[in-house]
């Protein structure tokens, strides 16, 4: 019996869903907001010398008490007056005969930090206090710094500007390559704020000086504080 074999064509159907490939693009943006400071602080220091430590301490205590009363009279609250340093030290003089330093007295020094709040509501307070402190001889004022008590809203605005600039840059770069910018896949951010700084040296003014004809009150411009956020974003492209 002859066997007959039939060869039937087998049709294989392949269904391929070609997924569209997506790329990425990395860009950065920087947002800056300028804001007027509403807070300031400075250091007031006294240093007194006497034959004994006790005598020097009495003199320093008296000078600090005068500084404190002046600040309180100007409207500074006690919670904003903080002792930052107290130092007892020796006062030396070089003796040519013995070829060495010899103790000739004692020095007591004390510094207080003074904080000024709500400068927007009291714009003349800082200058007024400095003029009042200028009536006290032999004190040192230094480390004047301005800041913003609550900078959160400025950081939020700086972040928004930074993201918008990064997105705009991404759209521009994508268009050069005939691509379309998609969603953000990754975001990294760092925030920095730069603070203006000013300082005052020794204050040697007294009442007689303040009464000189033509004497004008102090002016203490606070400038502006720059709050900047730098952001990097990885966008999807298609």
N, CA, C and O of each residue as an XYZ file, in Angstrom:
952
protein
N       0.860     -1.180      0.000
C       0.000      0.000      0.000
C       0.895      1.227      0.000
O       1.797      1.369      0.825
N       0.615      2.108     -0.953
C       1.447      3.311     -1.057
C       0.977      4.349     -0.044
O      -0.202      4.689      0.046
N       1.951      4.832      0.707
C       1.632      5.880      1.673
C       1.833      7.259      1.035
O       2.837      7.535      0.378
N       0.858      8.079      1.256
C       0.905      9.421      0.700
C       1.082     10.421      1.841
O       0.282     10.465      2.775
N       2.143     11.221      1.748
C       2.411     12.244      2.758
C       2.054     13.617      2.213
O       2.490     14.014      1.132
N       1.261     14.321      2.980
C       0.849     15.660      2.577
C       1.672     16.693      3.366
O       1.720     16.655      4.595
N       2.301     17.590      2.652
C       3.080     18.654      3.289
C       2.233     19.916      3.303
O       1.996     20.543      2.270
N       1.800     20.260      4.459
C       0.934     21.416      4.610
C       1.751     22.619      5.062
O       2.574     22.496      5.969
N       1.542     23.762      4.455
C       2.282     24.967      4.887
C       1.823     25.418      6.271
O       0.630     25.498      6.564
N       2.745     25.687      7.047
C       2.451     26.168      8.403
C       2.742     27.670      8.448
O       3.858     28.118      8.183
N       1.737     28.402      8.780
C       1.875     29.851      8.843
C       1.985     30.274     10.301
O       1.060     30.087     11.092
N       3.103     30.832     10.629
C       3.311     31.328     11.987
C       3.040     32.827     12.007
O       3.623     33.587     11.235
N       2.162     33.230     12.885
C       1.796     34.638     13.022
C       2.506     35.219     14.243
O       2.351     34.736     15.365
N       3.248     36.213     14.004
C       3.942     36.907     15.105
C       3.273     38.260     15.331
O       3.134     39.074     14.419
N       2.874     38.462     16.559
C       2.314     39.763     16.924
C       3.357     40.502     17.769
O       3.623     40.134     18.914
N       3.914     41.503     17.209
C       4.972     42.258     17.897
C       4.481     43.662     18.224
O       4.103     44.424     17.335
N       4.491     43.989     19.500
C       4.150     45.350     19.924
C       5.459     46.089     20.166
O       6.132     45.910     21.181
N       5.774     46.893     19.230
C       7.026     47.628     19.324
C       6.890     48.781     20.315
O       6.217     49.773     20.036
N       7.522     48.644     21.455
C       7.479     49.720     22.459
C       8.397     50.858     22.019
O       9.550     50.649     21.641
N       7.866     52.020     22.079
C       8.651     53.185     21.680
C       9.724     53.457     22.718
O       9.444     53.539     23.914
N      10.944     53.593     22.253
C      12.044     53.821     23.168
C      12.040     55.261     23.664
O      11.752     56.196     22.916
N      12.366     55.414     24.942
C      12.435     56.732     25.562
C      13.869     57.002     25.985
O      14.571     56.110     26.461
N      14.293     58.251     25.803
C      15.606     58.656     26.267
C      15.470     59.609     27.442
O      14.371     59.844     27.944
N      16.572     60.142     27.864
C      16.559     61.107     28.970
C      17.460     62.281     28.628
O      18.339     62.187     27.772
N      17.227     63.362     29.302
C      18.059     64.543     29.175
C      18.222     65.158     30.560
O      17.247     65.311     31.295
N      19.455     65.509     30.913
C      19.744     66.080     32.236
C      20.049     67.566     32.093
O      20.881     67.965     31.279
N      19.378     68.365     32.880
C      19.579     69.816     32.835
C      19.618     70.364     34.255
O      19.270     69.668     35.209
N      20.040     71.602     34.385
C      20.074     72.262     35.691
C      19.424     73.633     35.584
O      19.336     74.212     34.501
N      18.973     74.137     36.718
C      18.376     75.461     36.765
C      18.697     76.120     38.089
O      18.933     75.441     39.089
N      18.706     77.435     38.097
C      19.014     78.187     39.313
C      17.983     79.287     39.492
O      17.714     80.060     38.573
N      17.413     79.347     40.681
C      16.432     80.384     40.993
C      16.922     81.263     42.127
O      17.390     80.756     43.146
N      16.821     82.563     41.965
C      17.299     83.508     42.976
C      16.202     84.491     43.354
O      15.516     85.041     42.492
N      16.048     84.703     44.648
C      15.091     85.664     45.175
C      15.851     86.641     46.058
O      16.654     86.227     46.894
N      15.607     87.920     45.880
C      16.223     88.949     46.706
C      15.220     89.405     47.760
O      14.054     89.660     47.458
N      15.688     89.503     48.992
C      14.788     89.886     50.090
C      15.515     90.810     51.065
O      16.707     90.651     51.327
N      14.771     91.772     51.589
C      15.338     92.682     52.588
C      15.405     91.982     53.945
O      14.428     91.348     54.343
N      16.508     92.073     54.660
C      16.620     91.418     55.973
C      15.685     92.062     56.990
O      15.434     93.266     56.945
N      15.176     91.247     57.902
C      14.308     91.768     58.963
C      14.884     91.519     60.351
O      14.246     91.819     61.360
N      16.097     90.968     60.392
C      16.748     90.654     61.663
C      18.232     91.007     61.567
O      18.845     90.878     60.508
N      18.793     91.450     62.677
C      20.226     91.738     62.720
C      20.763     91.382     64.092
O      20.011     91.298     65.063
N      22.058     91.175     64.164
C      22.695     90.968     65.456
C      24.105     91.531     65.416
O      24.732     91.601     64.359
N      24.587     91.926     66.570
C      25.946     92.450     66.675
C      26.503     92.117     68.053
O      25.762     91.751     68.965
N      27.805     92.246     68.187
C      28.485     91.969     69.454
C      28.953     93.272     70.075
O      29.507     94.136     69.396
N      28.724     93.403     71.374
C      29.222     94.544     72.143
C      30.196     93.994     73.183
O      29.841     93.119     73.973
N      31.404     94.504     73.180
C      32.437     93.979     74.081
C      33.035     95.091     74.926
O      33.184     96.228     74.478
N      33.374     94.736     76.165
C      34.078     95.658     77.059
C      35.328     94.951     77.566
O      35.351     93.727     77.691
N      36.360     95.725     77.855
C      37.597     95.174     78.377
C      38.199     96.192     79.332
O      38.474     97.332     78.956
N      38.399     95.761     80.577
C      38.917     96.667     81.613
C      40.173     96.079     82.251
O      40.279     94.869     82.454
N      41.115     96.959     82.561
C      42.361     96.529     83.175
C      42.538     97.211     84.529
O      42.211     98.386     84.697
N      43.064     96.446     85.495
C      43.340     96.987     86.829
C      44.489     96.183     87.448
O      44.997     95.236     86.848
N      44.883     96.581     88.652
C      45.977     95.877     89.318
C      45.604     94.457     89.698
O      46.430     93.547     89.646
N      44.336     94.280     90.082
C      43.886     92.949     90.481
C      42.707     92.515     89.606
O      42.036     93.336     88.981
N      42.481     91.221     89.584
C      41.367     90.686     88.811
C      40.047     91.220     89.327
O      39.162     91.558     88.541
N      39.905     91.300     90.650
C      38.656     91.777     91.243
C      38.363     93.206     90.820
O      37.231     93.537     90.468
N      39.384     94.052     90.855
C      39.192     95.443     90.456
C      38.797     95.552     88.981
O      37.926     96.341     88.617
N      39.450     94.751     88.146
C      39.131     94.760     86.716
C      37.715     94.238     86.472
O      36.995     94.728     85.601
N      37.335     93.232     87.265
C      35.990     92.671     87.126
C      34.919     93.683     87.517
O      33.880     93.772     86.863
N      35.163     94.435     88.564
C      34.202     95.456     88.994
C      34.017     96.508     87.897
O      32.897     96.930     87.611
N      35.124     96.920     87.292
C      35.050     97.904     86.216
C      34.300     97.346     85.006
O      33.471     98.036     84.413
N      34.594     96.095     84.642
C      33.925     95.470     83.496
C      32.441     95.278     83.766
O      31.610     95.511     82.888
N      32.107     94.849     84.988
C      30.693     94.662     85.341
C      29.924     95.977     85.237
O      28.791     96.009     84.758
N      30.554     97.061     85.691
C      29.912     98.359     85.614
C      29.676     98.793     84.178
O      28.628     99.355     83.860
N      30.645     98.534     83.308
C      30.519     98.923     81.900
C      29.451     98.077     81.204
O      28.667     98.603     80.414
N      29.412     96.773     81.489
C      28.392     95.898     80.898
C      27.008     96.290     81.392
O      26.043     96.267     80.628
N      26.909     96.649     82.663
C      25.624     97.090     83.209
C      25.137     98.337     82.484
O      23.946     98.470     82.201
N      26.061     99.253     82.183
C      25.704    100.477     81.459
C      25.253    100.136     80.036
O      24.294    100.716     79.527
N      25.942     99.202     79.407
C      25.558     98.758     78.055
C      24.168     98.137     78.076
O      23.335     98.430     77.219
N      23.924     97.274     79.067
C      22.631     96.592     79.164
C      21.496     97.585     79.388
O      20.449     97.485     78.750
N      21.694     98.528     80.277
C      20.659     99.524     80.546
C      20.396    100.389     79.309
O      19.254    100.755     79.029
N      21.459    100.710     78.577
C      21.300    101.492     77.348
C      20.471    100.719     76.322
O      19.595    101.286     75.669
N      20.752     99.429     76.186
C      20.007     98.595     75.244
C      18.539     98.469     75.649
O      17.643     98.567     74.811
N      18.308     98.255     76.933
C      16.927     98.133     77.420
C      16.165     99.435     77.224
O      14.995     99.415     76.841
N      16.807    100.554     77.479
C      16.155    101.854     77.307
C      15.800    102.109     75.844
O      14.843    102.822     75.538
N      16.583    101.517     74.951
C      16.334    101.690     73.517
C      15.239    100.754     73.009
O      14.832    100.848     71.851
N      14.761     99.855     73.864
C      13.681     98.961     73.469
C      14.102     97.538     73.188
O      13.288     96.751     72.705
N      15.353     97.172     73.475
C      15.805     95.792     73.268
C      15.387     94.941     74.458
O      15.647     95.297     75.607
N      14.738     93.812     74.178
C      14.294     92.921     75.244
C      15.482     92.134     75.804
O      16.444     91.840     75.094
N      15.392     91.805     77.087
C      16.477     91.082     77.743
C      16.733     89.719     77.095
O      17.865     89.236     77.100
N      15.700     89.105     76.543
C      15.880     87.787     75.907
C      16.759     87.886     74.660
O      17.278     86.883     74.170
N      16.918     89.109     74.159
C      17.744     89.320     72.976
C      19.129     89.861     73.312
O      19.862     90.302     72.427
N      19.483     89.823     74.594
C      20.824     90.228     75.039
C      21.465     89.010     75.692
O      21.036     88.588     76.766
N      22.480     88.443     75.060
C      23.051     87.180     75.514
C      24.558     87.297     75.690
O      25.258     87.747     74.783
N      25.055     86.895     76.842
C      26.502     86.877     77.052
C      27.126     85.803     76.176
O      26.716     84.643     76.216
N      28.118     86.193     75.387
C      28.756     85.237     74.471
C      30.168     84.867     74.902
O      30.694     83.840     74.472
N      30.795     85.694     75.753
C      32.159     85.373     76.184
C      32.535     86.195     77.401
O      32.168     87.364     77.517
N      33.274     85.563     78.308
C      33.893     86.243     79.455
C      35.332     85.741     79.544
O      35.584     84.538     79.468
N      36.267     86.666     79.706
C      37.673     86.262     79.744
C      38.427     87.029     80.807
O      38.334     88.253     80.894
N      39.184     86.292     81.624
C      40.119     86.865     82.586
C      41.522     86.584     82.052
O      41.835     85.446     81.702
N      42.358     87.599     81.989
C      43.707     87.388     81.471
C      44.692     88.335     82.143
O      44.304     89.281     82.829
N      45.957     88.061     81.932
C      47.014     88.891     82.494
C      47.418     89.983     81.503
O      47.320     89.809     80.289
N      47.872     91.108     82.048
C      48.434     92.165     81.222
C      49.945     92.162     81.440
O      50.424     92.242     82.571
N      50.685     92.067     80.337
C      52.138     91.923     80.436
C      52.851     93.159     79.906
O      52.308     93.929     79.114
N      54.087     93.323     80.371
C      54.990     94.322     79.819
C      56.382     93.696     79.719
O      56.800     92.930     80.588
N      57.085     94.040     78.642
C      58.412     93.466     78.425
C      59.458     94.203     79.265
O      59.556     95.430     79.239
N      60.234     93.414     80.010
C      61.301     93.976     80.845
C      62.643     93.726     80.153
O      63.092     92.588     80.019
N      63.271     94.831     79.715
C      64.537     94.695     78.996
C      65.650     94.138     79.881
O      66.570     93.481     79.394
N      65.560     94.401     81.166
C      66.635     93.944     82.065
C      66.547     92.439     82.310
O      67.555     91.733     82.267
N      65.341     91.961     82.566
C      65.183     90.524     82.835
C      64.977     89.734     81.550
O      65.056     88.505     81.553
N      64.706     90.453     80.432
C      64.480     89.833     79.134
C      63.298     88.874     79.148
O      63.348     87.780     78.585
N      62.248     89.313     79.801
C      61.045     88.483     79.822
C      59.814     89.355     80.089
O      59.931     90.487     80.560
N      58.644     88.812     79.783
C      57.397     89.515     80.064
C      57.069     89.428     81.544
O      57.224     88.378     82.168
N      56.615     90.545     82.096
C      56.222     90.570     83.496
C      54.770     91.026     83.614
O      54.315     91.901     82.877
N      54.057     90.416     84.550
C      52.651     90.770     84.769
C      52.564     92.110     85.481
O      53.167     92.311     86.535
N      51.801     93.026     84.887
C      51.644     94.344     85.496
C      50.190     94.642     85.858
O      49.896     95.684     86.443
N      49.298     93.746     85.519
C      47.894     93.969     85.829
C      47.026     92.829     85.347
O      47.515     91.844     84.794
N      45.740     92.975     85.564
C      44.776     91.957     85.174
C      43.731     92.580     84.236
O      43.363     93.745     84.384
N      43.265     91.781     83.273
C      42.273     92.243     82.299
C      41.043     91.350     82.377
O      41.155     90.124     82.378
N      39.882     91.962     82.443
C      38.613     91.226     82.401
C      37.825     91.739     81.189
O      37.585     92.938     81.052
N      37.438     90.827     80.334
C      36.690     91.172     79.129
C      35.357     90.416     79.109
O      35.273     89.283     79.583
N      34.338     91.041     78.567
C      33.029     90.407     78.440
C      32.361     90.887     77.155
O      32.438     92.065     76.804
N      31.711     89.967     76.465
C      31.000     90.294     75.232
C      29.553     89.831     75.328
O      29.262     88.780     75.899
N      28.652     90.626     74.765
C      27.246     90.237     74.688
C      26.798     90.336     73.234
O      27.213     91.234     72.502
N      25.942     89.396     72.829
C      25.341     89.436     71.505
C      23.970     90.101     71.633
O      23.192     89.777     72.530
N      23.692     91.019     70.738
C      22.432     91.756     70.753
C      21.670     91.438     69.474
O      22.196     91.589     68.371
N      20.441     91.000     69.633
C      19.608     90.646     68.477
C      18.533     91.707     68.267
O      17.868     92.134     69.211
N      18.378     92.122     67.018
C      17.362     93.106     66.642
C      16.310     92.415     65.784
O      16.620     91.872     64.724
N      15.068     92.438     66.248
C      13.983     91.772     65.534
C      13.067     92.794     64.866
O      13.038     93.968     65.235
N      12.317     92.308     63.867
C      11.286     93.130     63.207
C      11.838     94.462     62.723
O      11.269     95.516     63.008
N      12.943     94.417     61.991
C      13.524     95.643     61.466
C      12.594     96.344     60.479
O      12.674     97.560     60.304
N      11.712     95.577     59.835
C      10.769     96.200     58.907
C       9.796     97.118     59.644
O       9.388     98.155     59.120
N       9.428     96.722     60.875
C       8.519     97.545     61.668
C       9.245     98.675     62.387
O       8.654     99.711     62.690
N      10.540     98.464     62.660
C      11.334     99.495     63.354
C      12.628     99.731     62.588
O      13.699     99.345     63.057
N      12.548    100.361     61.412
C      13.729    100.503     60.553
C      14.844    101.355     61.150
O      15.998    101.234     60.739
N      14.518    102.209     62.106
C      15.534    103.106     62.681
C      16.104    102.594     64.004
O      16.953    103.247     64.609
N      15.637    101.423     64.453
C      16.054    100.923     65.768
C      17.548    100.649     65.824
O      18.214    101.062     66.774
N      18.082     99.967     64.834
C      19.499     99.604     64.856
C      20.394    100.836     64.898
O      21.323    100.901     65.703
N      20.121    101.806     64.043
C      20.930    103.026     64.020
C      20.798    103.794     65.330
O      21.774    104.356     65.829
N      19.585    103.816     65.885
C      19.358    104.520     67.146
C      20.147    103.882     68.288
O      20.732    104.584     69.113
N      20.159    102.551     68.332
C      20.904    101.850     69.378
C      22.402    102.117     69.240
O      23.091    102.332     70.238
N      22.901    102.104     68.016
C      24.326    102.378     67.819
C      24.688    103.784     68.278
O      25.752    103.992     68.860
N      23.813    104.743     68.022
C      24.082    106.100     68.480
C      24.073    106.183     70.007
O      24.859    106.919     70.605
N      23.175    105.421     70.624
C      23.124    105.402     72.093
C      24.367    104.741     72.679
O      24.929    105.222     73.662
N      24.791    103.635     72.068
C      25.996    102.959     72.543
C      27.227    103.820     72.313
O      28.217    103.706     73.036
N      27.163    104.685     71.302
C      28.287    105.574     71.028
C      28.543    106.573     72.125
O      29.583    107.231     72.132
N      27.610    106.703     73.059
C      27.796    107.590     74.203
C      28.685    106.954     75.276
O      29.122    107.627     76.209
N      28.946    105.653     75.134
C      29.740    104.933     76.134
C      31.168    104.789     75.625
O      31.395    104.176     74.582
N      32.119    105.341     76.341
C      33.518    105.254     75.932
C      34.078    103.853     76.154
O      33.677    103.139     77.073
N      35.016    103.485     75.287
C      35.814    102.283     75.512
C      35.104    100.968     75.298
O      35.481     99.969     75.910
N      34.077    100.929     74.441
C      33.454     99.651     74.119
C      33.750     99.321     72.665
O      34.100    100.195     71.871
N      33.605     98.052     72.332
C      33.848     97.610     70.959
C      32.577     96.998     70.409
O      31.938     96.173     71.063
N      32.211     97.408     69.198
C      31.045     96.854     68.516
C      31.539     96.154     67.262
O      32.277     96.743     66.473
N      31.138     94.900     67.069
C      31.638     94.131     65.928
C      30.622     93.083     65.499
O      29.576     92.899     66.121
N      30.976     92.399     64.402
C      30.197     91.257     63.906
C      28.738     91.599     63.631
O      27.839     90.854     64.020
N      28.501     92.721     62.964
C      27.144     93.068     62.578
C      26.728     92.190     61.405
O      27.381     92.185     60.361
N      25.636     91.447     61.583
C      25.154     90.535     60.547
C      23.651     90.690     60.385
O      22.921     90.868     61.360
N      23.196     90.620     59.127
C      21.774     90.696     58.813
C      21.268     89.328     58.378
O      22.013     88.526     57.814
N      19.981     89.070     58.649
C      19.383     87.796     58.254
C      17.882     87.961     58.115
O      17.330     89.036     58.349
N      17.230     86.862     57.725
C      15.771     86.825     57.609
C      15.263     85.813     58.626
O      15.714     84.668     58.649
N      14.338     86.232     59.456
C      13.858     85.370     60.540
C      13.193     84.105     60.012
O      13.441     83.016     60.530
N      12.355     84.233     58.995
C      11.644     83.086     58.440
C      11.740     83.131     56.916
O      10.891     83.731     56.257
N      12.774     82.498     56.356
C      12.999     82.594     54.908
C      12.255     81.543     54.086
O      12.518     81.415     52.891
N      11.339     80.793     54.684
C      10.720     79.670     53.981
C      10.031     80.079     52.685
O      10.189     79.411     51.663
N       9.275     81.159     52.716
C       8.537     81.554     51.513
C       9.501     81.948     50.391
O       9.191     81.753     49.216
N      10.653     82.496     50.739
C      11.624     82.869     49.719
C      12.290     81.625     49.112
O      12.565     81.584     47.913
N      12.543     80.620     49.946
C      13.100     79.374     49.425
C      12.110     78.674     48.501
O      12.506     78.109     47.482
N      10.832     78.710     48.849
C       9.808     78.094     48.000
C       9.790     78.763     46.629
O       9.738     78.085     45.603
N       9.834     80.085     46.615
C       9.837     80.823     45.363
C      11.105     80.546     44.562
O      11.049     80.396     43.342
N      12.245     80.478     45.244
C      13.508     80.194     44.558
C      13.487     78.797     43.945
O      14.001     78.604     42.843
N      12.904     77.821     44.639
C      12.798     76.468     44.094
C      11.922     76.445     42.841
O      12.244     75.785     41.852
N      10.809     77.177     42.903
C       9.905     77.208     41.754
C      10.609     77.804     40.532
O      10.507     77.274     39.425
N      11.314     78.896     40.743
C      12.037     79.516     39.648
C      13.114     78.585     39.095
O      13.321     78.518     37.883
N      13.795     77.870     39.983
C      14.850     76.958     39.553
C      14.276     75.839     38.681
O      14.856     75.494     37.652
N      13.152     75.282     39.086
C      12.539     74.199     38.301
C      12.074     74.716     36.947
O      12.290     74.060     35.927
N      11.441     75.879     36.924
C      10.965     76.440     35.658
C      12.120     76.680     34.691
O      11.990     76.427     33.494
N      13.247     77.167     35.205
C      14.397     77.404     34.340
C      14.991     76.092     33.829
O      15.425     76.002     32.681
N      15.004     75.073     34.700
C      15.502     73.766     34.262
C      14.596     73.182     33.186
O      15.075     72.620     32.201
N      13.304     73.313     33.371
C      12.350     72.793     32.396
C      12.477     73.537     31.063
O      12.446     72.925     29.996
N      12.619     74.854     31.138
C      12.779     75.644     29.921
C      14.046     75.245     29.166
O      14.036     75.125     27.941
N      15.134     75.041     29.905
C      16.382     74.622     29.288
C      16.226     73.242     28.642
O      16.739     72.994     27.550
N      15.501     72.337     29.342
C      15.278     71.005     28.795
C      14.486     71.037     27.500
O      14.797     70.301     26.563
N      13.465     71.883     27.439
C      12.654     72.002     26.230
C      13.474     72.545     25.062
O      13.323     72.101     23.924
N      14.337     73.503     25.358
C      15.179     74.061     24.302
C      16.145     73.020     23.751
O      16.281     72.869     22.537
N      16.820     72.298     24.654
C      17.772     71.288     24.213
C      17.087     70.145     23.472
O      17.615     69.643     22.480
N      15.913     69.731     23.948
C      15.186     68.655     23.283
C      14.774     69.065     21.870
O      14.812     68.246     20.952
N      14.384     70.314     21.693
C      13.951     70.782     20.371
C      15.095     70.749     19.367
O      14.866     70.535     18.177
N      16.331     70.960     19.835
C      17.468     70.916     18.923
C      17.643     69.519     18.324
O      18.104     69.368     17.193
N      17.266     68.503     19.102
C      17.413     67.119     18.645
C      16.101     66.544     18.132
O      15.967     65.331     17.973
N      15.131     67.424     17.872
C      13.815     67.013     17.369
C      13.153     66.007     18.317
O      12.559     65.020     17.884
N      13.270     66.281     19.599
C      12.649     65.439     20.617
C      11.596     66.244     21.363
O      11.531     67.470     21.275
N      10.788     65.515     22.091
C       9.772     66.157     22.919
C      10.078     65.855     24.377
O      10.339     64.711     24.749
N      10.043     66.898     25.195
C      10.343     66.714     26.610
C       9.171     66.065     27.326
O       8.018     66.461     27.155
N       9.494     65.050     28.138
C       8.464     64.337     28.891
C       8.489     64.682     30.373
O       8.845     65.792     30.769
N       8.105     63.709     31.172
C       8.005     63.935     32.610
C       9.376     63.932     33.270
O      10.349     63.407     32.728
N       9.426     64.531     34.451
C      10.664     64.537     35.227
C      10.839     63.184     35.904
O       9.919     62.676     36.545
N      12.016     62.612     35.757
C      12.297     61.306     36.354
C      13.082     61.416     37.661
O      12.946     60.576     38.550
N      13.892     62.446     37.764
C      14.727     62.582     38.956
C      15.013     64.064     39.190
O      15.262     64.815     38.247
N      14.975     64.478     40.469
C      15.227     65.873     40.824
C      16.176     65.916     42.015
O      15.947     65.251     43.025
N      17.226     66.690     41.891
C      18.141     66.936     43.006
C      18.255     68.436     43.199
O      18.305     69.194     42.231
N      18.296     68.863     44.460
C      18.358     70.292     44.728
C      19.279     70.592     45.894
O      19.445     69.782     46.806
N      19.876     71.778     45.843
C      20.670     72.294     46.957
C      20.353     73.767     47.090
O      20.274     74.480     46.089
N      20.169     74.231     48.314
C      19.825     75.640     48.533
C      20.905     76.350     49.301
O      21.459     75.808     50.258
N      21.207     77.561     48.888
C      22.195     78.358     49.602
C      21.683     79.770     49.753
O      20.949     80.268     48.899
N      22.067     80.413     50.832
C      21.717     81.820     51.033
C      22.966     82.598     51.367
O      23.727     82.186     52.242
N      23.199     83.704     50.705
C      24.372     84.517     50.991
C      23.954     85.734     51.797
O      23.029     86.452     51.417
N      24.629     85.963     52.897
C      24.249     87.035     53.803
C      25.246     88.181     53.742
O      26.453     87.958     53.834
N      24.753     89.408     53.587
C      25.668     90.546     53.645
C      26.247     90.677     55.038
O      25.579     90.368     56.024
N      27.458     91.124     55.123
C      28.133     91.211     56.422
C      28.752     92.590     56.576
O      29.308     93.147     55.629
N      28.649     93.128     57.778
C      29.296     94.415     58.049
C      29.846     94.416     59.457
O      29.407     93.611     60.277
N      30.784     95.280     59.769
C      31.351     95.300     61.101
C      31.699     96.705     61.545
O      31.860     97.603     60.719
N      31.814     96.895     62.846
C      32.195     98.182     63.411
C      33.381     97.976     64.332
O      33.442     96.990     65.066
N      34.307     98.887     64.295
C      35.481     98.795     65.150
C      35.219     99.420     66.505
O      34.088     99.451     66.990
N      36.280     99.914     67.098
C      36.150    100.503     68.426
C      35.264    101.748     68.398
O      35.379    102.586     67.505
N      34.390    101.852     69.379
C      33.543    103.035     69.515
C      34.165    103.934     70.564
O      34.322    103.534     71.718
N      34.517    105.137     70.173
C      35.196    106.049     71.092
C      34.473    107.400     71.180
O      35.089    108.431     71.451
N      33.165    107.375     70.947
C      32.425    108.633     71.001
C      31.903    108.878     72.418
O      31.663    107.937     73.175
N      31.735    110.135     72.758
C      31.165    110.478     74.056
C      30.132    111.585     73.863
O      29.898    112.036     72.742
N      29.525    112.012     74.947
C      28.441    112.985     74.865
C      28.896    114.277     74.209
O      28.147    114.877     73.437
N      30.102    114.709     74.501
C      30.585    115.966     73.920
C      30.653    115.870     72.405
O      30.313    116.815     71.693
N      31.094    114.725     71.925
C      31.165    114.536     70.483
C      29.784    114.569     69.867
O      29.594    115.157     68.802
N      28.818    113.949     70.517
C      27.466    113.891     69.996
C      26.847    115.280     69.902
O      25.911    115.478     69.127
N      27.342    116.239     70.665
C      26.765    117.571     70.661
C      27.435    118.488     69.642
O      27.044    119.648     69.514
N      28.439    117.991     68.913
C      29.094    118.818     67.919
C      28.106    119.281     66.874
O      27.218    118.533     66.464
N      28.266    120.522     66.447
C      27.393    121.052     65.405
C      27.621    120.270     64.114
O      28.758    120.020     63.715
N      26.533    119.895     63.480
C      26.639    119.138     62.248
C      26.652    117.634     62.460
O      26.729    116.891     61.482
N      26.580    117.156     63.689
C      26.539    115.734     63.960
C      25.257    115.139     63.406
O      24.174    115.690     63.601
N      25.381    114.013     62.713
C      24.216    113.379     62.097
C      24.063    111.967     62.648
O      25.051    111.337     63.025
N      22.831    111.467     62.698
C      22.611    110.114     63.216
C      23.180    109.058     62.274
O      23.380    109.304     61.084
N      23.433    107.894     62.826
C      23.971    106.798     62.025
C      22.943    106.303     61.016
O      21.735    106.363     61.246
N      23.456    105.813     59.897
C      22.625    105.143     58.905
C      23.231    103.764     58.673
O      24.418    103.642     58.372
N      22.407    102.725     58.814
C      22.902    101.347     58.711
C      22.109    100.618     57.629
O      21.169     99.893     57.956
N      22.454    100.784     56.354
C      21.735    100.068     55.303
C      21.920     98.556     55.442
O      23.035     98.070     55.634
N      20.822     97.831     55.341
C      20.896     96.379     55.464
C      21.050     95.659     54.139
O      21.325     94.460     54.103
N      20.868     96.408     53.029
C      20.994     95.773     51.723
C      19.931     94.714     51.493
O      18.837     94.787     52.053
N      20.258     93.731     50.669
C      19.360     92.623     50.387
C      20.103     91.308     50.542
O      21.316     91.232     50.348
N      19.353     90.282     50.895
C      19.907     88.940     51.024
C      19.517     88.137     49.797
O      18.354     88.126     49.393
N      20.490     87.472     49.213
C      20.255     86.653     48.030
C      20.018     85.205     48.451
O      20.892     84.569     49.041
N      18.835     84.695     48.144
C      18.504     83.301     48.452
C      18.430     82.547     47.127
O      17.575     82.833     46.289
N      19.326     81.586     46.946
C      19.447     80.883     45.671
C      19.240     79.386     45.839
O      19.729     78.781     46.793
N      18.513     78.803     44.907
C      18.368     77.342     44.864
C      18.872     76.844     43.523
O      18.459     77.331     42.471
N      19.767     75.872     43.570
C      20.264     75.211     42.364
C      19.637     73.832     42.286
O      19.614     73.087     43.266
N      19.132     73.505     41.117
C      18.393     72.265     40.966
C      18.841     71.549     39.693
O      19.115     72.199     38.684
N      18.917     70.229     39.729
C      19.214     69.433     38.538
C      18.066     68.449     38.328
O      17.578     67.828     39.273
N      17.643     68.319     37.066
C      16.481     67.491     36.745
C      16.810     66.572     35.577
O      17.439     66.983     34.602
N      16.377     65.331     35.692
C      16.467     64.388     34.578
C      15.070     64.217     33.995
O      14.168     63.704     34.656
N      14.901     64.657     32.737
C      13.604     64.546     32.069
C      13.620     63.369     31.089
O      14.651     63.011     30.519
N      12.453     62.798     30.923
C      12.249     61.779     29.895
C      12.045     62.474     28.554
O      11.422     63.534     28.498
N      12.558     61.893     27.479
C      12.353     62.444     26.138
C      11.762     61.374     25.229
O      11.980     60.181     25.443
N      11.020     61.795     24.224
C      10.466     60.867     23.256
C      10.309     61.558     21.897
O       9.853     60.936     20.937
